[in-house]
């Protein structure tokens, strides 16, 4: 019963933190997914300098831990004269990480489009841009959707790193309540359950989407 009482007392503050986590993940995905598409297209560019630069950026983004990226954006950019709020910094850092990983997922999806369809589009006189827009991108994204949904779940979990720059997301809210009450176990357990309340249904949705798409492959 002690846990239930602690949960009831701390739930409102943790719910506010959960809302912040959802907002942070939504902003990161909203910026990172389109960035991933652009990077995927850039990595397949016929212009070598563009292709090599994009591939280098993707490898840097994938090789840099999200926590390090967060610290670079929040603490590093001000030293270059660009100061951002902690929420904007976290959104930008997670968007860069999202873009790097999403680009590889999307690139794999784009490469899964049968070569015969590309040859057919060329025979019909379609331009490269039209082929990308109407054939390659729609089919490639369809293949990539399940993996992108899985990435979205990971990015939501990664928002917990934002507590390091004092964003009042779920983990930060749990730490604040724990510091005030010294009941860390119960509060952090509730925070974990609140994360699960988002990630488990999202995982079920991902599996359902994957099965549904598989029927039409």
C-alpha positions in Angstrom: 0.0 0.0 0.0 2.9 2.3 0.6 3.9 2.2 -3.1 0.3 3.0 -4.1 0.2 6.0 -1.9 3.6 7.2 -3.2 2.4 6.7 -6.7 -0.8 8.6 -6.1 1.2 11.5 -4.7 3.8 11.7 -7.4 1.6 10.8 -10.4 0.6 14.4 -11.3 4.2 15.7 -11.5 5.3 12.6 -13.4 2.4 13.0 -15.8 3.6 16.5 -16.6 7.1 15.0 -17.2 5.6 12.3 -19.5 3.9 15.0 -21.5 7.2 16.8 -22.0 8.9 13.6 -23.0 6.2 13.0 -25.7 6.5 16.6 -26.9 10.3 16.2 -27.1 10.1 12.9 -29.0 7.5 14.3 -31.4 9.7 17.3 -32.2 12.7 15.1 -32.7 10.9 12.7 -35.0 9.2 15.5 -36.9 12.6 16.9 -37.8 14.6 13.7 -37.9 12.5 11.6 -40.2 12.5 14.1 -43.1 16.2 14.7 -42.5 16.7 10.9 -42.7 15.0 10.8 -46.1 17.2 13.6 -47.4 20.3 11.9 -46.2 19.2 8.6 -47.7 18.7 10.3 -51.1 22.0 12.1 -50.7 23.9 8.9 -50.0 22.6 7.6 -53.3 23.5 10.7 -55.2 25.4 10.3 -58.5 27.5 13.3 -57.6 30.5 11.8 -55.7 31.3 14.7 -53.4 27.7 15.0 -52.2 27.5 11.2 -51.7 30.8 11.1 -49.7 29.9 14.1 -47.6 26.4 12.7 -46.8 27.8 9.2 -46.0 30.4 10.8 -43.7 27.7 12.8 -41.8 25.6 9.7 -41.4 28.5 7.7 -40.0 29.3 10.5 -37.6 25.7 10.7 -36.5 25.4 7.0 -36.0 28.8 6.7 -34.3 28.2 9.5 -31.8 26.1 8.5 -28.7 22.9 10.4 -28.3 24.1 11.7 -24.9 27.3 13.1 -26.4 25.3 14.7 -29.3 23.1 16.3 -26.6 26.1 17.7 -24.8 27.7 19.0 -28.0 24.5 20.9 -29.0 23.7 22.3 -25.6 27.2 23.1 -24.3 29.2 23.3 -27.5 27.1 25.6 -29.7 27.0 28.5 -27.2 30.8 28.6 -27.4 30.4 29.3 -31.1 27.9 32.1 -30.5 24.7 30.1 -30.9 22.7 29.7 -27.7 19.6 27.6 -27.7 17.1 26.7 -24.9 17.5 23.3 -23.3 14.3 22.0 -25.0 15.4 23.2 -28.5 18.9 21.8 -27.9 17.5 18.4 -26.9 15.1 18.4 -29.8 17.9 19.2 -32.3 20.3 16.7 -30.9 17.8 13.9 -30.9 16.7 14.9 -34.4 20.2 14.6 -35.7 20.5 11.1 -34.1 17.1 10.2 -35.6 18.1 11.5 -39.0 21.3 9.5 -39.1 19.7 6.2 -38.1 16.6 6.8 -40.2 18.7 7.4 -43.3 20.1 3.9 -43.2 16.7 2.4 -42.7 15.2 4.4 -45.5 18.1 3.8 -47.8 17.6 0.1 -47.3 13.9 0.5 -48.2 14.7 2.5 -51.3 17.2 -0.1 -52.5 14.5 -2.8 -52.1 12.6 -1.4 -55.0 12.9 -4.0 -57.9 15.4 -2.9 -60.6 12.8 -3.9 -63.2 10.5 -1.1 -62.1 13.3 1.4 -62.5 14.1 0.2 -66.0 10.4 0.3 -66.9 10.2 3.9 -65.7 13.2 4.8 -67.9 11.6 3.1 -70.9 8.4 5.2 -70.3 10.5 8.3 -70.5 10.1 9.3 -66.8 12.7 11.6 -65.4 14.9 10.6 -62.4 13.0 12.9 -60.2 9.6 11.5 -61.3 10.9 8.0 -60.7 12.0 8.8 -57.2 8.8 10.7 -56.4 6.2 8.2 -57.8 8.0 4.8 -57.7 11.1 4.6 -55.5 10.1 6.8 -52.5 6.6 5.5 -52.0 7.6 1.8 -52.1 10.8 2.3 -50.2 9.1 4.1 -47.4 6.4 1.4 -47.2 9.1 -1.2 -46.7 10.9 1.0 -44.1 7.8 1.9 -42.0 8.1 -1.0 -39.4 11.7 -0.2 -38.8 11.1 3.5 -38.6 8.3 2.9 -36.0 10.8 0.8 -34.0 13.3 3.7 -34.2 10.6 6.1 -33.0 10.2 4.0 -29.8 13.9 4.1 -29.2 14.0 7.9 -29.6 11.1 8.2 -27.1 13.2 6.2 -24.6 16.2 8.3 -25.4 14.4 11.4 -24.3 15.3 10.3 -20.8 18.8 11.6 -21.5 17.4 15.1 -21.6 17.4 15.1 -17.8 21.2 15.9 -18.0 20.4 19.4 -19.2 17.5 20.0 -16.8 14.6 19.5 -19.1 11.5 18.5 -16.9 10.8 15.3 -18.8 9.7 12.1 -17.1 13.0 11.0 -15.6 13.9 14.5 -14.4 10.4 14.7 -12.8 11.0 11.4 -11.0 14.4 12.6 -9.7 12.8 15.8 -8.4 10.1 13.9 -6.5 12.7 11.4 -5.3 15.0 14.1 -4.0 12.1 15.7 -2.1 10.7 12.5 -0.6 13.7 10.2 -0.6 11.4 7.5 -2.0 13.4 6.8 -5.2 12.4 3.2 -5.6 8.6 3.8 -5.7 8.9 7.0 -7.8 11.3 5.5 -10.4 9.2 2.3 -10.6 6.2 4.5 -11.5 8.3 6.3 -14.1 9.3 3.0 -15.6 5.6 1.9 -15.7 4.7 5.2 -17.5 7.4 4.5 -20.1 6.0 1.0 -20.6 2.5 2.5 -21.0 3.8 4.2 -24.1 6.4 1.7 -25.5 4.4 -1.5 -25.2 1.3 -0.3 -27.1 3.7 1.3 -29.7 5.5 -2.1 -30.0 2.2 -3.9 -30.6 1.3 -1.3 -33.2 4.6 -1.8 -34.9 4.1 -5.5 -35.1 0.6 -5.1 -36.4 1.7 -2.6 -39.1 4.5 -5.0 -40.1 2.1 -7.9 -40.5 -0.4 -5.9 -42.5 2.2 -4.6 -44.9 3.7 -8.1 -45.3 0.4 -9.2 -46.8 0.8 -6.9 -49.7 4.5 -7.5 -50.4 
